[in-house]
Amino acid sequence: MTEAAAVARAVVDGARLAAEYNPLASLIAAAAAGLVAGAPRASRTQTAVAAAIVAGCWIFGDGIAVAGALSDVASAAPGAPAVGARLLVWALGGLLGGYVLPTATGVAVGRRVVFGTARLSAMVTGATTALVLSRLISGT
């Protein structure tokens, strides 16, 4: 197997692992970030706090598993580009697809609500999006 084929296979494996993100952590991230930054006049500080919430939920939901896999690989066989590609796709795919997408959807909806339920709308939309994505990905 050539190096390019090994990297391509590793990317596919990483995408499969990214689709197996933690749905509970994703739901918590989307709901909490929607409550913080889902208002039409949310400040930059609130947006930064929402980003920190998403990052924290990813770390506790999936980041620890990625770090454990990285540590196992570093101790066993350092320097393999295919392994690095797999871990990168796993980490970024899980973060963006499982955590950022539902949160961004909820916050976008909340910022367009004109009456007093913007934060609630952001929370519910983000949580619902997280549940729907996890259900679609799991195939059940």
N, C-alpha and C positions, 0 to 999 in steps of 0.2 A: 504494500500500500504506500502510495506516495505521501509526501508531507502535506500537499494540498488536499488530498482526499481525507487524510486524518483530521485536518482542521475543519473541513466541511462536515465530517461526521460528528466532530466535537461540537460544532455550532448547532447541529440538529439535536444532539443530546442536551445541550444547554437550553435550547428552546423548550424541549419537553420538560425539563426540570423547572423552568420558569413558569410554566403553566400549572405547576403543582404548588403554587404559593399558598400561604396560610389564609383561608377566607375569613376567619374570625378577626385576625389582626387587620386585614384589609377593611373589614366593616367598621371596626373601631376607629381606624385612621380616617376613613371617609366621613364618619359621623362627627367625630370630634373636630376635625379640621373645618367641616362645614359650619359647625357652631361658632368657631372662632373667626373665620374669615369669610363667611357667607353673606355678610351684609353689603348693601350697595356702597356704603361709605367706609368700608374696612380700611384701616390704615396699613402702612407698610409693616409696622410692628406686628399687627395681627396676622398678616400674610406670612411673615417670618416665623411666627409661633406655629401657624398651621403647617408650614414646611417642616419645622422641627418635630411636630407631632407625627407627621407621615414618616419621617426618617426614623424616629424612635420606634414606631410600630413595625416598620420594616426590619429594623435591627433585631427586635425581640421576636418577630414572627418568622423571618427567613434569614436575616443576616447572620445569625449565630450558626445556622447550618452551612451557609456559604463559607464563613470563616473557618469552621471545622474542616470542611472539605479542602480548603486552601492550605490549612496547616498540615493535613494528612498528605497532600500532594507535595508540599515543600519538603517534608521530611523523607518521603519515599523516592521521588524522582524529580529533582529540580531541573528547570530549563525546558520543559516540553511545551512548545507553542500550542499544541492542540488542547492541552489541559488548561492553559491560560485562556484560550478562546471559549472553552466550555464554561469555565467559571465566570467569565465576563458576561457572556450571553445569559447565563443563569441569573446572575445578580441584577444586571440592568433590565432584563426582560421581566423578572418578577417585580422589581421596584416600579417600573413604568407601567406595565400592564395590570398588575394587581393592586397597586396602591395609588399611584399618581393619577391614572385615568379615572377611577371612580371619584376621587377627591376633586379633581379639576371639573368634572361634570357637575357635581353638587355645588361647588363654589360658583360656577358659571350661572347655574340656575338661580341660586340665591341672590346673586348680584343683579339680577334682572327683575326681581319681584319688587313691586313698588309699594305695597302695603306692608304692615308690620310683621309679616311672617317670613321674612327673608332667611333668617338663620335656620328656622325650622324647615323651610323648603330645601335649603342647602343640605341639612343633615339627612333628611328623608331621601332626597334624590341620590346623594352620595352612597348612603347605606344600601338603597335599593339597587343601584348600579353595581355595587360590589357583590351583592347576592346574585344578581342575574349573571354577571360575568363568571362567578365561580360555578354556578349551575351549568352554564353553557360549556365551560371548559371541561367540567367533570363528565359531561355527557349523560347525566341522570335527570 
